[in-house]
Amino acid sequence: IVTAQLLLFVAMTEYPNRIHELRRARGLSQQELADKVGCSKMHISGLERGVRELSLDWMRRLAAVFNVAPVDILSAEDN
Protein backbone atom coordinates (compact mmCIF):
# COMPACT_ATOMS: atom_id res chain seq x y z
CA ILE A 1 0.00 0.00 0.00
CA VAL A 2 1.36 3.40 -1.00
CA THR A 3 0.09 6.45 0.83
CA ALA A 4 0.45 9.97 -0.43
CA GLN A 5 1.83 12.56 1.91
CA LEU A 6 1.19 16.24 1.56
CA LEU A 7 4.32 18.28 2.17
CA LEU A 8 3.86 21.89 3.11
CA PHE A 9 6.60 24.39 2.41
CA VAL A 10 6.75 27.97 3.58
CA ALA A 11 7.90 30.34 0.88
CA MET A 12 11.07 32.17 1.85
CA THR A 13 9.18 35.45 1.67
CA GLU A 14 6.56 34.22 4.15
CA TYR A 15 8.50 34.03 7.38
CA PRO A 16 6.32 34.29 10.50
CA ASN A 17 8.40 37.18 11.84
CA ARG A 18 11.10 39.63 10.71
CA ILE A 19 14.17 37.94 12.24
CA HIS A 20 15.45 36.66 8.90
CA GLU A 21 14.89 40.03 7.23
CA LEU A 22 16.58 42.01 10.01
CA ARG A 23 19.49 39.57 10.22
CA ARG A 24 20.15 39.71 6.49
CA ALA A 25 19.82 43.51 6.42
CA ARG A 26 22.64 43.69 8.96
CA GLY A 27 24.79 41.20 7.11
CA LEU A 28 24.76 38.64 9.91
CA SER A 29 24.85 34.89 9.47
CA GLN A 30 22.66 32.74 11.68
CA GLN A 31 25.80 31.71 13.59
CA GLU A 32 26.87 35.32 14.15
CA LEU A 33 23.41 36.23 15.45
CA ALA A 34 23.39 33.13 17.65
CA ASP A 35 26.75 34.14 19.13
CA LYS A 36 25.43 37.63 19.89
CA VAL A 37 22.30 36.42 21.70
CA GLY A 38 23.87 33.36 23.34
CA CYS A 39 22.21 30.41 21.65
CA SER A 40 22.81 27.92 18.84
CA LYS A 41 22.51 28.47 15.11
CA MET A 42 19.73 25.85 15.10
CA HIS A 43 17.79 27.88 17.65
CA ILE A 44 18.00 30.98 15.44
CA SER A 45 16.87 28.91 12.46
CA GLY A 46 13.90 27.64 14.45
CA LEU A 47 12.95 31.14 15.57
CA GLU A 48 13.15 32.44 11.99
CA ARG A 49 10.94 29.64 10.68
CA GLY A 50 8.46 29.82 13.54
CA VAL A 51 9.10 26.31 14.85
CA ARG A 52 10.49 27.69 18.12
CA GLU A 53 8.43 29.96 20.32
CA LEU A 54 9.27 33.63 19.94
CA SER A 55 8.79 34.73 23.54
CA LEU A 56 9.01 38.30 24.79
CA ASP A 57 12.43 37.48 26.24
CA TRP A 58 13.68 36.37 22.79
CA MET A 59 12.13 39.42 21.15
CA ARG A 60 14.00 41.66 23.60
CA ARG A 61 17.32 39.85 23.10
CA LEU A 62 17.05 40.01 19.32
CA ALA A 63 15.81 43.60 19.32
CA ALA A 64 18.89 44.67 21.29
CA VAL A 65 21.18 43.16 18.63
CA PHE A 66 19.20 44.69 15.76
CA ASN A 67 18.81 48.03 17.60
CA VAL A 68 15.04 48.03 17.10
CA ALA A 69 12.02 47.88 19.42
CA PRO A 70 10.91 44.35 20.35
CA VAL A 71 7.65 44.91 18.48
CA ASP A 72 9.66 45.39 15.28
CA ILE A 73 10.57 41.69 15.40
CA LEU A 74 6.95 40.79 14.65
CA SER A 75 5.52 40.58 11.14
CA ALA A 76 3.30 43.39 9.88
CA GLU A 77 0.23 41.18 10.33
CA ASP A 78 1.03 40.76 14.04
CA ASN A 79 1.77 44.43 14.59
N, C-alpha and C positions, 0 to 999 in steps of 0.2 A: 504494500500500500504506500503510495506517494502522497504526501500532504503538501499543499502549497502554503508558504509562509509569506505574509505581507511584511516587507521591510520598510520602515519609515525613516526617511532621512531629512534632516533639517538643513535647509539651504544656508550657505555660509553667510548670507545677508540677513538671516532671520535668527540671530542670536537672541536669547531671552533677556539679555542685559547689554550694557555698553562696555564691559570689561575688555573684550577683544578689540573693539574700536579704539578705546582710550590707550590700550597697551601698544597697539600698532602705531597710533599717532605719535607716541613718544619714542618709537623706535626700540621698544623693549621686547626681548624674547620672553616666552613663558618662564624659562628658567631664571632670567634676570628679575622678573617681577616676583617670582616665588622667593628668591633670595632677599628681596627688599621687604616682603611682608612676613617672612619666616615660615614658609611652608614648602611643599614639594611642587614640582612642575605639574604632576598629575592632578594635584588639588586645584591649581589654577585652571587647568584644562577642564576639569569638572565644573568649576564655577562658571567659566565662559559658556559652556554648553548647557548649563542649567541642570546638570545631574547631581550637583552638590548644592546644599542649601546656602543661599546668599543671605546670611543673617546681618543684622545691623552692625555687629562687631566686624564682620568681613567688609561690609560697605565702608565703614570708618577707616579700616586699615588700608584698603585700596584707594579710597579718596585721598588719604594723606600722601600716598605715593604719586597719584595723578595730579595733586594740587587742585582738587575740585571738591564740591560739597557732596556728602554721601548720597544725596538724592540724585545727583548726576550720574551715578552708576546704573540707575534703573533705565529701562527702555522708555521711550516716549509714551507708549501705551500705559505704562505703570506710573507715570508722572502726572 
